[in-house]
Structure formats: structure tokens, C-alpha cells
Amino acid sequence: MPVSLFGSVLLSAVTGSVRVPFESVLGALFGFRVEGLAATVIDLRLVRTVAALVSGASLGAAGAVLQSLFRNPLADPFVLGISSGSSLAIAATLIAGTGLGLISAYDPQALYVAGALGALAVSLAVVALSSVLRSNLGLVLVGVMLGYLASGLTTLLVVTSDVERVRAFTFWTLGTFSASKWSVVNSVLPIAVGSLLASLLVAKPLNALLFGEDAAATMGASVRASRVGAIAVAASLVSCSVVISGPVGFVGLAAPHAVRILLKTEDNRLTVPLSALVGAELAVLSDIAARTLMSPLELPVTAVTSLFGAPIVLALVVRRWGFR
């Protein structure tokens, strides 16, 4: 799997409208100095590739955590509205903050805090409703409605703001890696790494919760602490992704299922870290497709992931509940 991920990174670095010698790309990846136009092109491709790696890994791990926490195969940050909640908080912070002169347009720390709070708010709402709703499908529908509500409020913020504020927010609304900057990626990267490490810590308690809360308690697991920890980790991971790339759908849904199909296991000690790797690769491949499928026109990444993700959701629904 790491080998295929490196291959995807290499493919991303050499793919584009401007031809760059393969040896230059390989040299840049291993830290050798590259000069001229090749250096500029490789740098632009590498920053969006690293952004895709960080965003995809965050979404993959978050999807695995959420699916295990809710014991729902359709749970993921996008479907449950968590990404939309994070986007709404970022929109409010960006538009209000830049309007009042409190933050710059690309202040990653401020936007991360806002995104984390927005993701956490929606996550807590979903958790509260999950204790009332007994249907997995009902929980997914509630999450979708929360996502629509957050998206609607985000749209209201955008259309009632001046052109400069809207232009500043466009980067996040599209769901794309094309506007990635090293300043943003480097600022978010340590948080994403810390959140990914934290996701490994909640993997074992999540295994206990798979047997139900009563069984988890008898195993010595703190149910409340486990749920709160899992929610906090998922919210942090989603925020890292949204700050870097905007709301990207279906990566968090597809990656954990791919891992479970390949390994035939529900053990979160394996599915969480491997979902991060698969999510990273899916994001990189989706980014390559976004800039090549209709070249020279570039598609939003979410448009590409939806083409693959929507059939997966439909297949899961049919397999789980069926149509009679």
C-alpha cells in the first residue's frame, strides 16, 4: 500500500499540461535541487499533492472513526453534515474576520479553530440524535438534513457579502486542491499528524463499543470518554481537511469500506490507520482525475469523488436494506 501511494504521488507530480522531465520530478521528490520552469511547475504540483495527502488521510481516518462510533456503514463526515458544519463556521469566521480586519484571508490557525468548533457542534448534534433515533437510515437522513441546513446558511453568508469576501471564500466552497498554498499546508500539517496519532488511541475503545455500550463498560472501557474522544478526533480531522481543501465528499465513506473488504476485519487498530492511507491515495488519484478528465478545464475534486462515491452509497443501501 505505501508503494502504490508513492506511485500515485509520483504520477501526480508528472501529470499536467506542462511536460517536466521524469528525472527532475524524481530528483525533487528526493530533495535534489531543480531549477528553472521545471522547479516552479513541480512546486505547484507538489503542494497540491501534499494537500491531497493530508486531506485524504484526515477524511479516511475520520470516516473509519465515525462508522465505528455510530455502527453505521453510511457514516462519513460529508454524509453526516460534519464537513458542512465546519465549512459554515469557516465561512462565518472568514467573512466576518476579514470584514472587521481581525484575520487575513488565509489565516489557517483561526480557520482551523473555527472549523473544529463547527464540526464539533454538528458532531454533538448527531450524537444527541443518535441516542433518540434507533434507525441507522434515520440517523443518516438527519445528518444529510443538518448538512443541507449548514450549506444553506453558508450560501446566505456568501451571497450577502461583498465581492472581495466571496472571492476569499471561493477556495473553500469548491472542494479543490488547485489553490493550495505551502503556508496553509505547513500550518495544518502538524495538527493533522497529531489528530491522526490521536485516532490510533481511540481505536481500541472503539473496538469495545462495537459490542454495545453495556459490553464495553464490562470490558473496562469508559463509554462516555470513548465517545467524546472519538468525536473530538473526528472533528479535528475533518477541520484539517476542510481548511486545506474545502468540503470533499465520499473519501471518508469509501476508504474504510475498501480496507474492510481487503482485510475482512472490523478491528479499528487496523482499519483506522489503513483508512488514512487509502484515503490519501484516493484523494491524490481524484485530484489527478480532476485536472485531466476535461483538460484544460479543471473539475472540483468533489465532482470526481461523487462519481465514484454515489454508486458506493447506493450499493451499500441496497445491500443493507434492499428493495422489496
Secondary structure in CASP SS format (residue, H / E / C, confidence):
PFRMAT SS
TARGET T0000
AUTHOR 0000-0000-0000
METHOD secondary structure of the structure
MODEL  1
M C 1.00
P H 1.00
V H 1.00
S H 1.00
L H 1.00
F H 1.00
G H 1.00
S H 1.00
V H 1.00
L H 1.00
L H 1.00
S H 1.00
A H 1.00
V H 1.00
T C 1.00
G C 1.00
S C 1.00
V C 1.00
R C 1.00
V C 1.00
P C 1.00
F H 1.00
E H 1.00
S H 1.00
V H 1.00
L H 1.00
G H 1.00
A H 1.00
L H 1.00
F C 1.00
G C 1.00
F C 1.00
R C 1.00
V C 1.00
E C 1.00
G C 1.00
L H 1.00
A H 1.00
A H 1.00
T H 1.00
V H 1.00
I H 1.00
D H 1.00
L H 1.00
R H 1.00
L H 1.00
V H 1.00
R H 1.00
T H 1.00
V H 1.00
A H 1.00
A H 1.00
L H 1.00
V H 1.00
S H 1.00
G H 1.00
A H 1.00
S H 1.00
L H 1.00
G H 1.00
A H 1.00
A H 1.00
G H 1.00
A H 1.00
V H 1.00
L H 1.00
Q H 1.00
S H 1.00
L H 1.00
F H 1.00
R C 1.00
N C 1.00
P C 1.00
L C 1.00
A C 1.00
D C 1.00
P C 1.00
F C 1.00
V C 1.00
L C 1.00
G C 1.00
I H 1.00
S H 1.00
S H 1.00
G H 1.00
S H 1.00
S H 1.00
L H 1.00
A H 1.00
I H 1.00
A H 1.00
A H 1.00
T H 1.00
L H 1.00
I H 1.00
A H 1.00
G H 1.00
T H 1.00
G H 1.00
L H 1.00
G C 1.00
L C 1.00
I C 1.00
S C 1.00
A C 1.00
Y C 1.00
D C 1.00
P H 1.00
Q H 1.00
A H 1.00
L H 1.00
Y H 1.00
V H 1.00
A H 1.00
G H 1.00
A H 1.00
L H 1.00
G H 1.00
A H 1.00
L H 1.00
A H 1.00
V H 1.00
S H 1.00
L H 1.00
A H 1.00
V H 1.00
V H 1.00
A H 1.00
L H 1.00
S H 1.00
S C 1.00
V C 1.00
L C 1.00
R C 1.00
S C 1.00
N H 1.00
L H 1.00
G H 1.00
L H 1.00
V H 1.00
L H 1.00
V H 1.00
G H 1.00
V H 1.00
M H 1.00
L H 1.00
G H 1.00
Y H 1.00
L H 1.00
A H 1.00
S H 1.00
G H 1.00
L H 1.00
T H 1.00
T H 1.00
L H 1.00
L H 1.00
V H 1.00
V H 1.00
T C 1.00
S C 1.00
D C 1.00
V H 1.00
E H 1.00
R H 1.00
V H 1.00
R H 1.00
A H 1.00
F H 1.00
T H 1.00
F H 1.00
W H 1.00
T H 1.00
L H 1.00
G C 1.00
T C 1.00
F C 1.00
S C 1.00
A C 1.00
S C 1.00
K C 1.00
W H 1.00
S H 1.00
V H 1.00
V H 1.00
N H 1.00
S H 1.00
V H 1.00
L H 1.00
P H 1.00
I H 1.00
A H 1.00
V H 1.00
G H 1.00
S H 1.00
L H 1.00
L H 1.00
A H 1.00
S H 1.00
L H 1.00
L H 1.00
V C 1.00
A H 1.00
K H 1.00
P H 1.00
L H 1.00
N H 1.00
A H 1.00
L H 1.00
L C 1.00
F C 1.00
G C 1.00
E H 1.00
D H 1.00
A H 1.00
A H 1.00
A H 1.00
T H 1.00
M C 1.00
G C 1.00
A C 1.00
S C 1.00
V H 1.00
R H 1.00
A H 1.00
S H 1.00
R H 1.00
V H 1.00
G H 1.00
A H 1.00
I H 1.00
A H 1.00
V H 1.00
A H 1.00
A H 1.00
S H 1.00
L H 1.00
V H 1.00
S H 1.00
C H 1.00
S H 1.00
V H 1.00
V H 1.00
I H 1.00
S H 1.00
G C 1.00
P C 1.00
V C 1.00
G C 1.00
F C 1.00
V H 1.00
G H 1.00
L H 1.00
A H 1.00
A H 1.00
P H 1.00
H H 1.00
A H 1.00
V H 1.00
R H 1.00
I H 1.00
L H 1.00
L H 1.00
K C 1.00
T C 1.00
E C 1.00
D C 1.00
N H 1.00
R H 1.00
L H 1.00
T H 1.00
V H 1.00
P H 1.00
L H 1.00
S H 1.00
A H 1.00
L H 1.00
V H 1.00
G H 1.00
A H 1.00
E H 1.00
L H 1.00
A H 1.00
V H 1.00
L H 1.00
S H 1.00
D H 1.00
I H 1.00
A H 1.00
A H 1.00
R H 1.00
T H 1.00
L C 1.00
M C 1.00
S C 1.00
P C 1.00
L C 1.00
E C 1.00
L C 1.00
P C 1.00
V H 1.00
T H 1.00
A H 1.00
V H 1.00
T H 1.00
S H 1.00
L H 1.00
F H 1.00
G H 1.00
A H 1.00
P H 1.00
I H 1.00
V H 1.00
L H 1.00
A H 1.00
L H 1.00
V H 1.00
V H 1.00
R H 1.00
R H 1.00
W C 1.00
G C 1.00
F C 1.00
R C 1.00
END
